[in-house]
């Protein structure tokens, strides 16, 4: 005796329909990311508040960006780099100079990504009163400030 069992699956979308759906998809706003349209992004490290501002606020790829790090105290041996958060895009050193008391500024240029959603991570390492500290800021490249 032979038993033949059959089943049904939901039909797959045609490739053209799947492509249309994918191109219409929008990204949810990730509230953990810095949004420089809203102002500087602040992080508390122990007793010290450290803020990052990038301008222009849209953080455009392949264009010079002004980076400003401010702190309530002096940051000794400050080293800053930028890396892709979710994909390797190399390590980009950022040279910041103290331009005012506890204010450090420099310029950053990073490449573009073929994806429509590239999150970069700025990592600042420094010492406060001889203690090594690190702070990280994640932000979206080419951020128009809207959830398109």
PyMOL commands that set and color helices and strands:
alter all, ss='L'
color gray80, all
select helices_A, chain A and resi 15-24+36-38
alter helices_A, ss='H'
color red, helices_A
select strands_A, chain A and resi 41-45+48-55+65-71+76-84+91-94+97-100+103-108+119-128+131-140
alter strands_A, ss='S'
color yellow, strands_A
deselect
rebuild
show_as cartoon
